[in-house]
Amino acid sequence: MELVVGRIGRPHGVRGEVSVDVRTDDPDRRYAPGVVLIADPSRRSLTVVRSRWHHGRLLVHFEGSDDRVAADGLRGQLLMVDSATAGETEPGEYWDHQLVGLSAMHVNGTRIGEVYEVIHLPGSELLAVRRDDGGEVLIPFVEAIVPTVDVAGGQVVVDPPEGLLEINDSAPTES
C-alpha cells in the first residue's frame, strides 16, 4: 500500500525547486537527499536531490527537474512512499488509511457515523465524518475532541464541544 507524504506545489525560482505541501510528521527523513518517492498520477519515481525550509515551506529539488518548466510539470502530483518502507508510527500518530472507515462514536455511546476522509490543513487535521443521518460533519482531530482512537476496534471516540455536531444541521435561508 502507498502512503501519501506530500503534494507538489508551484515552482520556486528558476532552478527546478518546488514547494511541497507536507503530509508527514517526519519531513526531514521523507525528503532527505537520495530518498525516492512515487509521484501520482504519473507513477514516476522522483529522487530527492536536496530539500530546505524557506519561510515555513518545504522546498525540494528532484533529480531531472533542473529548471522552472520541468518543476512546473510536477505541480499537483501526490508524493507517496510504500507502506512497507514507511516505518512505524509513534504512539498517537496514524496514517490516513488507518482512520478512514472507522466508526465515529460519541462519548455517550451513540454512533455518529463513519470517517471517510482526513483533511490536512496547515494548523491541524480534520476528520470528515459521514453521519448516519445522511449529513456530514468535520471534527478537529485533536486529543481534547477525539480522546480515543482504537484502530483494532474500528472506532474513534468523539467528545465534541457543544454545537459541533449540529453545526451543519441548519440549511442557509434565502432572502
N, C-alpha and C positions, 0 to 999 in steps of 0.2 A: 504494500500500500504506500502511496505517496502522500507526504505531508507538506502543506503549504508553509513556507517560511518567509515569504515576501511577495511583493508585486513591484514590477519595474515601473518607475515614473518617467518623468521627462528627462531629456539630456541636461547635463550641467557642463557648460563650457564647450570647447571645440575639440577636445582630445579623447572623446569616447566615454566619458563618465556618465552614469545615470543615477538619478535619485532612486532610492528603494524605500517603499512602504514596508517597514519591518513587521513581521508577524511571528517572531520568535523571541523567547526570553534570553537567548544567548547569541546575539548578533555577532559578537567578536569571534565566536567559534564557527558559526554558519557562513560567515563572509570572510574568512581568513584566506590569504593567498594560497592558491592551489586547490581549494575546495571546488568540486564540480557539482553544479546544480542543474536541475532539469527545468527547462522553460516550457510553459504550457500556454497556448495550444500548439506551438511549433514542434514540441518534443525534441528540441535542440539541446545538447549539453553545453552549458556555459561554465567556463573555468574562471574563477576569480583571480585577477592579476593583483589588484590591490583594492583596499577599501579604507574610507576615512569618514570621520564625522565632521560635518560642516553646518554650523548654526542649527544643531539639533536634528539634522537629516543625515542619513547614511548615504554616502556616495560610493559607487562601486564601478570599477573598470574591469570589464570582462575581456578575455582573450579574443582577438579578432574584431573588437569594437574600438577602432582607433580614431574615429572622427565622429562629428556630431550626427551625420547622416546615418552611419551604422548604429549609433546609440539610439537614435530616434526609431529605428526599425525594431528595437526591442521593447518599446513602450507598451505598457498594458499587460505584458505577459506575467503569469504567476511563476514564482520560483519555488521549486519543490525539492525535497530530499526523500530518499527511500526510507520507510519506517524501520527497516532492518538496520540501517546505519544511523538512525536518529539518536540513539542513546536513550537512557532512562530519564524520566522527568523527576523533578524534585517533588516532595510532598506538597500538595495544594496546587500543583500545576497540571494542566490537562491539555491534550491535543483536541482540536475541534471535533475530530471524528469520534472521540470518546464521549463527548457531550451530546452530539446530535442523536436524537432518538430516545433520549432519557425522558422519563415521565417527570413532570414538574408537579410536586406535591406541596400543598400549603402546610405550614406547621401544625394546623389543626387536623390534619389527616385527609382532607379532601383533595382530590386530583384537580389540578388547574388545566393541564394539557400536556403537550409534548414539545420538547426543544427541537426546532427544525433548522436553526442556523445560529452560528456565533458571529456577531458583528464586531469587528475590530475598529475602534475609534482611537484617536490619539491619546486620550486620557484613560480609557478603560475599555472593557469588553461588555457587550450586552448579549443576553440570551434571548433569542427570538422564539417565543412560545406560541404555538397554535393551540388556542384554547378549545376545550371540549365543547363549549357552547357556540363554536364557529368563529369567534373573534380571534384576535391576535394581541399579544402584549410583549413589550420589550422590558426585560428585567436586568437591571445592572448586576453584572457578575462580580460582586464584592462579598466578602465574608459576612458582613453585617446583614445582607439581604438573602444571600444563598449560603447559609451556615454549614450545610451538609451536601457533599457530592458523593454518591455511592454508585460508582460505575458498575461494580459487580452486581449490585442490587437493582440497577437500572433506573435510578431516580436521583433527582436533586430536590432538596427541601428548601422551600422559599418562605422567608419571614418578611413579607412585604410591609413597607410603611403604609399608613392609611391612605387610601385612594389610588395606590399604584395599579392595582388590578382593575379598577374601574375607569382609569383614565381614557381608555379607548371605547368605553360603553356608550358615550353620548355622541350622536352624529351632529355635525355643524348645522345650524339653522340657516335658512335662506331668508334674505330681507326683501 
